[in-house]
């Protein structure tokens, strides 16, 4: 299987569109990290609004909305992202 890497402009456009995703109190509790051919989305637990999201549920929902927006943005640019769930990445969020 051949891995194709989207143009940098496509990635930036898709992430820009994805950043319009809703989050609790517009806290935007996520962080993107680009590594090689991968783009990683991490939950930023420091941005949790503890007064209204003590369990962190809204944090996870916000990251899901962000990921969905990225997929839509990439699709509009003609790309087909293939998200994969990573768990247990110490110190890096969800």
Secondary structure in CASP SS format (residue, H / E / C, confidence):
PFRMAT SS
TARGET T0000
AUTHOR 0000-0000-0000
METHOD secondary structure of the structure
MODEL  1
X C 1.00
X C 1.00
X C 1.00
X C 1.00
X C 1.00
X C 1.00
X C 1.00
X H 1.00
X H 1.00
X H 1.00
X H 1.00
X H 1.00
X H 1.00
X H 1.00
X H 1.00
X H 1.00
X H 1.00
X H 1.00
X C 1.00
X C 1.00
X C 1.00
X C 1.00
X C 1.00
X H 1.00
X H 1.00
X H 1.00
X C 1.00
X C 1.00
X C 1.00
X E 1.00
X E 1.00
X E 1.00
X E 1.00
X E 1.00
X E 1.00
X C 1.00
X C 1.00
X E 1.00
X E 1.00
X E 1.00
X E 1.00
X E 1.00
X E 1.00
X C 1.00
X H 1.00
X H 1.00
X H 1.00
X C 1.00
X C 1.00
X C 1.00
X C 1.00
X C 1.00
X C 1.00
X C 1.00
X C 1.00
X C 1.00
X H 1.00
X H 1.00
X H 1.00
X H 1.00
X H 1.00
X H 1.00
X H 1.00
X H 1.00
X H 1.00
X H 1.00
X H 1.00
X H 1.00
X H 1.00
X H 1.00
X H 1.00
X H 1.00
X H 1.00
X H 1.00
X H 1.00
X H 1.00
X C 1.00
X C 1.00
X C 1.00
X C 1.00
X C 1.00
X C 1.00
X C 1.00
X C 1.00
X C 1.00
X C 1.00
X C 1.00
X C 1.00
X C 1.00
X C 1.00
X C 1.00
X C 1.00
X C 1.00
X C 1.00
END
